[in-house]
Amino acid sequence: MTPPPGQDVVRRIAGQLAVRGALADLPAAFLAGVTRFARPPQTELDALAADAGALARRLADGEAGEHDLPLLTRVLFFAGHAELLAAHGVPTPAYDVLGSFGANLARPVGPRLPERPTAGARRWPLLGRTVGFPLGVPACVLNGSEAWVRHNVANGYSVLTYKTVRGRAHPANEQPNWTFAPRQTASLPPGAAAEVVSDPWDWVGPGSPTVSSVNSFGVPSPEPEEWMADLERSLAAVSDDVLLLVSVMGEGNGTDLVEDFAGTARMAQEAGAPVVELNLSCPNTLSASGSGVKPPLCLDPDATVAVVEAVRRALDDRTGLVAKLSWLDEGQLAALVPRLAPLVDGIAGINTLQSRVRRSDGVPTFPGRELAGLSGIAVRDPALDFTRRLVGLREAGGVHFDVLAMGGVTDPASFEALFALGADAVQSASGAFSDPFLAQRCITALGETLPRAVEVS
């Protein structure tokens, strides 16, 4: 969807702000959003206030033009008027970073295409099925409810993983939960430790191919009765060219952890999940002892295999099983994959990279949590490295499993790079968050030429 000419869009938005009586208060509303979780240095705050004030005057005087659209997008997003941008087809982040996890479940704030983009009759094989263009959104808050699933399907995504659910309700971490990381404009080398500076008021323009972000949600989950009902509705809402996997996680240690994973997987199957994905890679799980953020489970190979074996036994043969891993070094991955391959239908990776995240004043960006998950272009090379090695292990091992690759997918070229390595499907979180038209752009660029497609009548 090509947005209307920028000049007309700006004028129409200005008119609607005036009708709402929101123009005069726009700078104050913007600054309230900017300072919602922390206060920028005074010089930066003064500059933001001046820019917002000048923009509001131009809007009121009818002098704002297309060149104001980038600033207008930022101001309206932080001022709580993102729905105005979406209504006019203006790209804006899909998730309201100022809102709570619960409030965001109700609806995305980004624009929704009037017609779902497709690659025509072409489909791609995945996990024993065929899907439309093999790009999707991984298990994250962008797939947290039926509303989000419908939104992502409408915008062209065909491989969606319902946000990780648990066997009991679990609250989200204290806000903020998601911030941009504009200083991370290039990829880290594989295996590198990340020290990220990210302020809650930071911004990256929608559609930027160099977007990075950090998040710390803590794997929140509604009660099983709530998510199972929503999952049933979500599955009923998708067409036959869309695969909706369901991510699950267990809690506890030892046998308790294994049994909880298996029990939650059975709940997902009962709700109709065609494929269950095991979240073995979360970088944001808080320790029950209060000692901080735990390392991803997949770093413990024996515990990982125990979980996967138990879940495989618990599920029917008709239900597919995918293990999601974080980035692992050469020795770790080479030792783990041969043990997982006979048990699973697919392996997904990578999750966000656990990183130390602080504001520009040195305070942890996320209250009480120095470690959080880094995604976007910052993890592109680790994702390519992981996918290359994972596909190689599949070829050498003699046991087939599908590969769902993700990490650093922000434009058609980065999607194609992972797919060309042998991934069966590719997913994007930061890219999909920042660019609501990412799937459409990938389909337009590659829908007619991407290899390994099958024709369906």
FIZA-450918 format. One record per residue (C-alpha): residue number from 1; z, x, y. Coordinates in steps of 0.05 Angstrom, whole numbers. Each point is the difference from the previous one (the first is absolute). Example, Ala and Ser with C-alpha at 12.3 -4.5 7.8 and 13.67 -1.06 7.14 Angstrom:
BEGIN
1, 156, 246, -90
2, -13, 27, 69
//
This chain:
BEGIN
1, 0, 0, 0
2, -22, 30, 66
3, 49, -20, 56
4, -31, -35, 60
5, -19, 44, 58
6, 63, 34, 26
7, -5, -26, 71
8, -1, -73, -22
9, 57, 12, -49
10, 44, 30, 54
11, -14, -57, 48
12, 14, -53, -52
13, 65, 33, -21
14, 20, 6, 73
15, -13, -74, 9
16, 43, -19, -59
17, 57, 45, 24
18, -4, -34, 67
19, 3, -69, -32
20, 62, 22, -38
21, 31, 26, 64
22, 6, 68, -34
23, -38, 45, 48
24, 56, 13, 48
25, 48, 15, -56
26, -49, 42, -41
27, 25, 69, 23
28, 73, -19, -14
29, -18, -29, -68
30, -38, 64, -17
31, 57, 45, 20
32, 49, -44, -40
33, -43, 14, -61
34, -7, 73, 15
35, 76, 8, 6
36, 16, -47, -58
37, 28, 55, -45
38, 7, 61, 46
39, -14, 19, 72
40, -56, 49, 17
41, 14, 58, 47
42, 2, -27, 71
43, -64, 33, 22
44, -38, -30, -59
45, 32, -68, 11
46, -18, 2, 74
47, -72, 16, -18
48, -4, -57, -50
49, 30, -48, 51
50, -50, 21, 53
51, -59, -8, -47
52, 24, -69, -23
53, 14, -23, 72
54, -69, 22, 24
55, -33, -34, -59
56, 37, -65, 14
57, -24, 1, 72
58, -72, 12, -21
59, 5, -57, -49
60, 29, -47, 53
61, -53, 20, 51
62, -58, -7, -48
63, -15, 74, 6
64, 15, 22, -71
65, -60, 21, -42
66, -21, 25, -67
67, 29, 69, 15
68, 69, -33, 1
69, -5, -26, -71
70, 35, 60, -34
71, 60, -5, 48
72, 0, -75, -3
73, 4, 3, -76
74, 61, 45, 2
75, 34, -40, 54
76, -11, -67, -34
77, 21, 26, -68
78, 67, 26, 26
79, 9, -60, 46
80, -4, -49, -59
81, -69, -28, 14
82, -39, 31, -57
83, -24, -69, -22
84, -41, -5, 64
85, -37, 64, -20
86, -11, -26, -70
87, -26, -67, 24
88, -55, 37, 38
89, -17, 47, -57
90, 30, 61, 33
91, 24, 51, -51
92, 76, 5, 1
93, 50, 24, -53
94, 11, -53, -52
95, 76, 9, -5
96, 47, -14, 58
97, 42, 63, 2
98, 50, -33, 47
99, 12, -58, -46
100, 43, -3, -62
101, -26, 6, -71
102, 16, -73, -12
103, -35, -25, 62
104, -62, 41, -17
105, -5, -31, -69
106, -19, -65, 32
107, -65, 24, 31
108, -40, 61, 19
109, -12, 10, 75
110, -67, 35, -7
111, -68, -35, 4
112, -31, -35, -60
113, -75, -1, -12
114, -33, -69, -1
115, -41, 19, -61
116, 21, 46, -56
117, -45, 62, -3
118, -28, 16, -69
119, -48, 47, -34
120, -43, -59, -23
121, -6, -7, -76
122, 25, 71, -13
123, 67, 9, -34
124, 39, 59, -27
125, 38, 5, -65
126, 76, 7, 5
127, 55, -9, -51
128, -42, -42, -46
129, -28, -44, 55
130, -51, 4, 55
131, 16, -2, 73
132, -37, -3, 65
133, -5, 63, 42
134, 53, 46, -31
135, 44, 7, 62
136, 68, -31, 8
137, 70, 3, 27
138, 57, 31, -41
139, 69, -27, -12
140, 31, -3, 69
141, 22, -50, 52
142, -74, -15, 14
143, -1, -37, -67
144, 69, -32, 4
145, -18, -74, -4
146, -54, -51, -12
147, -17, 1, 74
148, -14, 75, -3
149, -40, -5, -64
150, -44, -53, 30
151, -8, 41, 63
152, -20, 63, -37
153, -49, -37, -45
154, -32, -32, 62
155, -9, 69, 31
156, -38, 27, -61
157, 52, 33, -45
158, -9, -10, -75
159, 55, 41, -32
160, 68, -22, 24
161, 68, 19, -26
162, 55, -51, 16
163, 58, 34, 34
164, 53, 30, -46
165, 49, -53, -24
166, 68, 7, -33
167, 42, -38, -50
168, 48, -21, 55
169, -3, -8, 76
170, 2, 64, 40
171, 2, 4, 76
172, -45, 44, 42
173, 27, 62, 32
174, 23, -4, 72
175, -56, -2, 51
176, -43, 34, 21
177, -38, 1, -65
178, -70, 23, 19
179, -23, 46, 56
180, -63, 38, 17
181, -2, 76, -6
182, -52, 18, 52
183, 15, 75, -3
184, -24, 1, -73
185, -75, -1, 12
186, -21, 45, -58
187, 19, 4, -73
188, 57, 41, -27
189, -18, 48, -56
190, 17, -24, -70
191, 73, 13, -15
192, 19, 15, 71
193, 66, -26, 26
194, -7, -44, 61
195, 43, 0, 62
196, -24, -60, 39
197, 14, -19, 73
198, -9, -75, 10
199, 29, -43, 56
200, 6, -76, -7
201, -43, -10, 61
202, -56, 46, -25
203, -70, -29, -4
204, -67, 16, -33
205, -60, -41, 21
206, -24, -50, -53
207, -57, 28, -43
208, 16, 73, 12
209, -21, 42, -60
210, 56, 48, 14
211, 57, -51, -4
212, 65, 19, -35
213, 64, -40, -5
214, 69, 3, -30
215, 40, -56, -32
216, 69, -13, -27
217, 8, -70, -27
218, 42, 15, -61
219, -39, -46, -48
220, 26, -67, 24
221, -10, -59, -47
222, 14, -75, 2
223, 37, -34, -56
224, -42, -3, -64
225, -7, -76, 5
226, -31, 9, 69
227, -47, 57, -15
228, -23, -30, -67
229, -20, -65, 34
230, -35, 37, 56
231, -35, 44, -51
232, -26, -60, -37
233, -29, -28, 64
234, -30, 68, 18
235, -34, 6, -68
236, -28, -71, 8
237, -27, 19, 68
238, -44, 59, -21
239, -72, -6, -25
240, -25, 30, -65
241, -27, 62, 36
242, 71, 19, 23
243, 52, 33, -44
244, 73, -12, 20
245, 47, 48, -34
246, 75, -7, 7
247, 47, 59, 13
248, 70, -1, -29
249, 61, 44, 4
250, 65, 6, -39
251, 69, 18, 24
252, 58, 40, -29
253, 2, 62, -43
254, -15, 16, -72
255, -6, -60, -46
256, 16, -48, 57
257, -60, 25, 39
258, -47, -5, -60
259, 23, -71, -17
260, -6, -23, 73
261, -71, 27, 5
262, -18, -37, -64
263, 34, -64, 21
264, -34, -1, 68
265, -67, 15, -32
266, 9, -60, -46
267, 15, -44, 61
268, -65, 23, 32
269, -38, -16, -64
270, 33, -68, -4
271, -25, -14, 71
272, -71, 15, -23
273, -10, 74, 18
274, -62, 26, -35
275, 21, 72, 12
276, 70, 28, 13
277, 7, 64, 39
278, 63, 41, -8
279, 26, 29, 65
280, 23, 68, -25
281, -15, 34, 66
282, 38, -33, 58
283, 25, 51, 51
284, 45, -49, 37
285, 51, -25, -52
286, 72, 8, 24
287, 51, 26, -49
288, 51, -52, -22
289, 54, 52, 13
290, -20, 4, 73
291, -19, 73, -6
292, -68, -10, 32
293, -72, -10, -23
294, -15, 13, -73
295, -59, 42, -24
296, -57, -38, -33
297, 14, -18, -73
298, -64, 32, -25
299, 30, 69, 15
300, 43, -13, -63
301, -52, -1, -56
302, 46, -23, -55
303, 27, -58, 41
304, -71, -18, 20
305, -25, -2, -72
306, 61, -40, -22
307, -15, -53, 52
308, -74, -4, -16
309, 13, -4, -75
310, 50, -57, 9
311, -45, -39, 47
312, -59, 8, -47
313, 41, -29, -57
314, 25, -57, 45
315, -69, -23, 22
316, -52, -39, -38
317, -64, 37, -19
318, -38, -44, 49
319, 38, 29, 60
320, -26, 66, 27
321, 47, 56, 19
322, -7, 52, 55
323, 48, 57, 16
324, 3, 19, 74
325, 17, 73, 14
326, 15, 42, 61
327, -34, 67, 12
328, 20, 47, -57
329, -16, 74, -5
330, -47, 26, -53
331, 53, 12, -53
332, 36, -65, 11
333, -63, -43, -3
334, -29, 38, -60
335, 64, -11, -39
336, 9, -73, 18
337, -70, -30, -6
338, -11, 13, -75
339, 66, -36, -13
340, -20, -60, 43
341, -73, -7, -19
342, 10, -34, -68
343, 48, -51, 32
344, -37, -23, 63
345, -66, -30, 21
346, 0, 37, 66
347, 35, 52, 43
348, 5, -9, 76
349, 17, 51, 53
350, 21, 25, 47
351, 57, -36, 33
352, 22, 20, 70
353, 27, 71, 4
354, 75, 5, 9
355, 9, 36, 66
356, 54, 16, 50
357, -13, -44, 61
358, 32, 7, 68
359, -11, -25, 70
360, -21, 47, 55
361, 73, 6, 20
362, 20, 24, -69
363, 34, -64, -23
364, -24, -30, -66
365, -54, -51, 14
366, 29, -48, -52
367, 75, -11, 9
368, 41, 38, -51
369, -62, 21, -39
370, -31, 68, 14
371, -50, -8, -57
372, -57, -50, 3
373, -71, -9, -26
374, -59, 33, 35
375, -70, -29, -8
376, -68, 0, 33
377, -44, 61, 14
378, 61, 44, -7
379, -1, -10, -76
380, -76, 1, -10
381, -5, 69, -32
382, 60, -11, -46
383, -33, -65, -23
384, -67, 34, -13
385, 36, 56, -37
386, 40, -49, -43
387, -61, -43, -16
388, -43, 60, -19
389, 53, 25, -48
390, 15, -69, -28
391, -73, -14, -16
392, -6, 69, -32
393, 60, -14, -45
394, -31, -67, -20
395, -65, 34, -19
396, 35, 55, -39
397, 50, -46, -35
398, -46, -45, -38
399, 41, -63, 17
400, -32, -43, 54
401, 38, -31, 57
402, -25, -24, 67
403, 18, 37, 64
404, 22, -37, 62
405, -2, 51, 56
406, 31, -4, 69
407, 23, 44, 57
408, -34, 14, 67
409, -53, -54, -5
410, -16, -18, 72
411, -76, -5, 2
412, -60, -7, -47
413, -6, 76, -10
414, 72, 7, -24
415, -8, -60, -47
416, -64, 31, -28
417, 33, 68, -10
418, 53, -28, -47
419, -49, -45, -37
420, -49, 58, -10
421, 55, 39, -36
422, 0, -52, -54
423, 50, -52, 24
424, -15, -70, -26
425, 29, -32, 63
426, 28, 23, 66
427, 55, -30, 43
428, 23, 10, 72
429, 66, -15, 35
430, 2, 35, 68
431, -75, -9, 8
432, 4, -75, -16
433, 61, -6, 46
434, -34, 33, 58
435, -72, -25, -10
436, -7, -73, -19
437, -75, 9, -11
438, 4, 61, -46
439, -25, -36, -62
440, -57, -31, 38
441, -21, 68, 27
442, 2, 31, -70
443, -40, -57, -30
444, -52, 4, 55
445, -7, 75, -9
446, 3, 4, -76
447, -6, -69, -31
448, -73, 9, -20
449, 3, 72, -23
450, 69, 13, -31
451, -11, 21, -72
452, 30, -27, -65
453, -12, -73, 19
454, -19, -55, -49
455, -43, -59, 18
456, 29, -70, -11
457, -39, -64, 2
//
